Amino acid sequence: MAADYIIKKLNVKLFQIHSRNAKSKLRGLASGYNQQDAGFSLLEIVVVVLMIGILSAIVAPSWLGFVNRQQANKANDLVLAALQEAQREAKKTKRSYSVSFSRNSTTKAVEVAIYPTKKPDGSNVTPAETNPKPLGSGVGFESKKLLLGANLTSENTAGTSVSYTLTTPPKITFDYMGALPDPKFGSPPTGSTDSDLAPGLKIVVAVPKAGSTTEASGTKRCVIVKTLLGSMLTAKDTDCN
């Protein structure tokens, strides 16, 4: 009995020592883990910051270019819709309808006006009476970052090149059948007599060059009215020059 009692006491003592050693090892492991992984070194932070900067420098221009193209695409869709609306109104009301485009000198937004070409008394509607509205005002689109250009020198008359410093709003008029009365689509390229190659009446929206408010970059979108019947097509970039 005495021997059994002594053995039991020794077992209890050994268990207590073993438990204390195990706890000590666990505390050591925990302490070592905290010291190793408590944070980042200065070198690691610098490397991460440099990587973020390099990735931003690579991605930012591509993203900006994508955003600019999307804005130009949307604006061009709205220009096409305005021309089509004027043509529909002309057919529906059996009256001549005009659509003109301008860039507000204060807000810089591209504006559009769709209106009957003549008043009920037969006199012409003046530019001051056209009541232009921002392009895309009904859909929350802002065009103030885009340039407006056209190759029109007068109503339904194409000039030799597209200008982004317009002194008068370019104007396209449809007659009561939705056709173009007395249009002049410009001259075909040098050496050609094919009238189908004439430039047509172009309304252009373009992303400006960096740091410029009057020069267009290579990102351009346009609507071109090409035929007497008022057929329209869209084009981009060099085809809008």
C-alpha positions in Angstrom: 0.0 0.0 0.0 2.8 2.3 0.9 4.6 1.5 -2.3 1.4 2.2 -4.3 0.9 5.5 -2.6 4.5 6.5 -3.4 4.1 5.5 -7.0 0.9 7.6 -7.4 2.6 10.6 -5.8 5.5 10.3 -8.3 3.1 10.0 -11.2 1.2 13.1 -10.1 4.5 15.0 -9.7 5.7 13.9 -13.1 2.4 15.0 -14.7 2.6 18.4 -13.1 6.2 18.9 -14.4 5.2 17.7 -17.9 2.3 20.1 -17.9 4.4 23.1 -16.9 7.0 22.3 -19.6 4.3 22.0 -22.2 2.8 25.3 -21.3 6.2 26.9 -21.4 6.8 25.6 -24.9 3.4 26.9 -26.1 4.1 30.3 -24.6 7.5 30.3 -26.4 5.9 29.3 -29.7 3.3 32.0 -29.4 5.8 34.6 -28.5 8.0 33.7 -31.4 5.0 33.8 -33.8 4.0 37.3 -32.6 7.6 38.5 -33.0 7.9 37.1 -36.5 4.5 38.2 -37.9 3.5 41.3 -35.9 3.9 43.6 -39.0 5.7 44.5 -42.2 9.2 45.8 -42.5 10.0 49.1 -44.1 11.5 47.3 -47.1 8.3 45.3 -47.7 6.2 48.5 -47.5 8.5 50.3 -50.0 8.3 47.3 -52.4 4.5 47.2 -52.3 4.2 50.9 -52.8 6.5 50.7 -55.8 4.5 47.9 -57.3 1.3 49.8 -56.9 2.9 52.8 -58.6 4.1 50.8 -61.5 0.8 49.0 -62.0 -1.0 52.4 -61.8 1.3 53.9 -64.4 0.5 51.0 -66.8 -3.2 50.7 -66.2 -4.3 54.4 -65.8 -3.7 55.5 -69.5 -5.5 52.5 -70.8 -8.4 53.1 -68.4 -8.6 56.8 -69.3 -8.6 55.9 -73.0 -11.4 53.4 -72.5 -13.5 56.0 -70.6 -12.9 58.7 -73.4 -13.9 56.3 -76.1 -17.1 55.4 -74.2 -18.0 59.0 -73.8 -17.4 59.7 -77.5 -19.4 56.7 -78.5 -22.3 57.8 -76.3 -22.2 61.4 -77.6 -22.2 60.2 -81.2 -25.2 58.0 -80.5 -27.0 61.1 -79.2 -26.0 63.1 -82.3 -27.4 60.4 -84.5 -30.6 60.2 -82.4 -31.1 64.0 -82.8 -30.7 63.9 -86.5 -33.1 60.9 -86.8 -35.7 62.7 -84.6 -35.6 65.8 -86.8 -36.1 63.7 -89.9 -39.0 61.8 -88.3 -40.6 65.1 -87.2 -40.3 66.4 -90.8 -42.1 63.3 -92.2 -44.7 63.2 -89.5 -45.7 66.9 -89.6 -45.1 67.4 -93.3 -43.0 70.4 -92.5 -39.3 71.3 -92.9 -37.4 70.5 -89.8 -33.8 71.6 -88.8 -31.3 70.4 -86.3 -28.4 72.5 -85.2 -25.5 71.8 -82.8 -23.4 74.2 -80.7 -21.0 74.3 -77.8 -22.0 76.4 -74.9 -19.3 79.0 -74.2 -20.0 79.0 -70.5 -20.7 75.4 -69.6 -18.7 73.9 -72.5 -21.4 71.4 -73.1 -22.4 70.3 -76.6 -26.0 71.4 -77.2 -28.6 70.5 -79.8 -31.8 72.1 -81.0 -34.5 70.5 -83.1 -37.1 72.8 -84.5 -39.4 73.6 -87.5 -37.3 75.5 -90.0 -40.1 78.1 -90.6 -42.7 79.8 -88.4 -46.4 79.5 -89.2 -46.2 82.9 -90.9 -43.5 81.5 -93.3 -40.6 83.4 -91.8 -37.4 81.6 -90.8 -36.7 80.6 -87.2 -33.7 82.5 -86.0 -30.8 80.9 -84.0 -32.0 82.8 -80.8 -35.4 81.1 -81.1 -34.1 77.5 -81.4 -33.8 76.8 -77.6 -30.8 74.4 -77.6 -30.5 71.9 -74.8 -27.4 70.0 -73.6 -26.8 66.8 -75.6 -28.1 63.9 -73.5 -29.8 66.0 -70.9 -32.6 63.5 -70.6 -30.3 60.6 -69.9 -27.9 62.3 -67.5 -25.0 62.4 -70.0 -22.4 65.3 -69.9 -20.6 66.3 -73.0 -18.5 69.2 -71.6 -15.2 67.2 -71.9 -15.7 66.7 -75.7 -15.1 68.9 -78.7 -17.8 69.6 -81.3 -16.7 69.7 -84.9 -18.3 69.8 -88.3 -17.4 70.3 -92.0 -20.5 72.4 -92.7 -19.9 75.9 -94.1 -23.6 76.6 -94.2 -26.9 74.8 -94.1 -26.6 71.3 -95.8 -23.3 72.4 -97.4 -20.0 70.5 -96.7 -16.7 72.3 -96.8 -13.2 70.9 -97.3 -12.4 69.9 -93.7 -13.7 69.5 -90.2 -13.4 72.5 -87.9 -13.6 72.6 -84.1 -13.7 76.4 -83.9 -17.2 76.9 -85.1 -18.4 80.5 -85.5 -22.0 79.5 -86.3 -23.9 76.3 -85.2 -23.7 73.7 -88.0 -27.3 73.1 -89.3 -28.9 70.3 -91.2 -32.4 70.6 -92.6 -34.8 68.0 -93.8 -37.8 68.8 -96.0 -41.4 67.5 -95.5 -40.4 64.1 -96.9 -37.3 63.7 -94.7 -35.0 64.4 -97.6 -32.3 67.0 -97.8 -33.3 70.1 -99.9 -30.4 71.2 -102.2 -27.5 69.4 -100.4 -23.9 69.8 -101.3 -21.9 66.9 -100.0 -18.5 68.2 -100.9 -15.9 67.3 -103.5 -14.7 63.7 -104.1 -11.0 63.0 -103.4 -8.5 64.4 -105.9 -8.4 62.3 -109.0 -11.9 60.8 -108.5 -15.2 61.8 -110.1 -17.4 59.4 -108.0 -19.9 61.4 -106.1 -20.3 58.5 -103.6 -16.8 59.3 -102.4 -17.8 62.8 -101.4 -17.2 63.5 -97.7 -20.9 64.2 -96.9 -22.2 66.4 -94.1 -20.2 65.5 -90.9 -21.1 66.2 -87.3 -18.1 65.2 -85.1 -17.5 64.7 -81.4 -13.9 64.3 -80.3 -11.7 63.9 -77.3 -9.5 67.0 -77.0 -5.7 66.7 -77.0 -4.1 66.9 -73.6 -3.9 70.5 -72.5 -5.9 71.9 -75.5 -9.5 73.1 -75.7 -9.6 73.4 -79.5 -7.5 70.6 -80.9 -8.9 67.1 -81.3 -7.0 64.0 -80.4 -7.2 60.8 -82.6 -10.3 59.7 -80.7 -13.2 61.0 -82.9 -16.7 59.8 -83.6 -19.0 61.3 -86.3 -22.4 61.0 -88.0 -22.3 61.5 -91.8 -25.3 62.4 -93.9 -24.4 61.1 -97.3 -27.4 61.1 -99.7 -30.2 63.2 -100.9 -32.7 61.0 -99.1 -31.0 61.8 -95.8 -29.3 58.4 -95.2 -26.9 58.5 -92.3 -23.9 56.4 -91.2 -21.5 56.6 -88.2 -17.7 56.5 -88.4 -14.7 57.0 -86.2 -11.2 58.4 -85.9 -9.6 59.1 -89.3 -12.9 58.7 -91.2 -14.1 61.8 -89.2 -11.4 64.1 -90.5 
